[in-house]
Amino acid sequence: MSYGADYEAISRQSVRMVDAILKGTKPADIPIEEAESFELAVNTDTAEKISVGIPASFMTNVKHVYPEE
């Protein structure tokens, strides 16, 4: 299981910053941004192999399930 930043959202943030720079904004004038969106991923094969049960109610919050079903 992992919980981390949504890289698609980070890419959109980066594109906004690059766009501002290309339009003349100085990089020093662009505020630092943190990731705002996070994702939960679960590897069901590994969980099964180590005898970890994952409740269905928990799985409703999972964005990525591996292996892909």
C-alpha positions in Angstrom: 0.0 0.0 0.0 1.2 3.5 -0.7 -0.2 7.0 -0.2 1.4 9.8 -2.2 1.1 12.8 -4.3 -1.1 12.7 -7.4 1.6 13.2 -10.2 -1.0 14.2 -12.7 -2.0 17.2 -10.5 1.7 18.0 -9.9 2.2 18.1 -13.7 -0.7 20.6 -14.0 0.8 22.8 -11.3 4.2 22.7 -13.1 2.6 23.6 -16.4 1.0 26.7 -14.8 4.3 27.8 -13.4 6.2 27.3 -16.7 3.4 29.2 -18.5 3.8 32.1 -16.1 7.6 32.2 -16.7 7.2 32.1 -20.4 4.8 35.0 -20.2 7.4 37.0 -18.3 7.0 36.3 -14.6 10.3 36.0 -12.8 10.7 32.6 -11.2 11.5 34.3 -7.8 8.0 35.9 -8.0 6.2 32.6 -8.2 5.2 31.2 -4.8 6.2 27.7 -3.8 3.3 25.3 -4.0 2.8 22.0 -2.2 1.0 19.0 -3.6 -2.7 19.3 -2.9 -4.0 16.0 -4.1 -3.0 12.6 -2.9 -3.7 9.0 -4.0 -4.0 5.7 -2.3 -2.7 2.5 -4.1 -2.9 -1.1 -3.0 -1.2 -4.2 -4.3 -3.8 -6.9 -3.7 -1.5 -9.8 -4.7 1.1 -8.8 -2.1 -1.5 -8.4 0.5 -2.9 -11.8 -0.1 0.6 -13.4 -0.1 1.4 -12.0 3.3 -2.1 -12.8 4.6 -3.3 -9.2 5.0 -7.1 -8.8 4.5 -8.3 -5.6 3.0 -11.9 -4.7 3.9 -14.1 -3.7 1.0 -15.0 -0.5 2.8 -11.3 0.5 2.7 -11.0 -0.3 -1.0 -13.6 2.3 -1.9 -11.0 4.9 -1.1 -8.3 3.3 -3.3 -7.5 5.0 -6.6 -5.1 2.4 -8.0 -5.3 -1.4 -7.5 -2.4 -3.6 -8.5 -2.3 -5.8 -10.3 -4.8 -4.1 -12.5 -8.0 -6.0 -12.6 
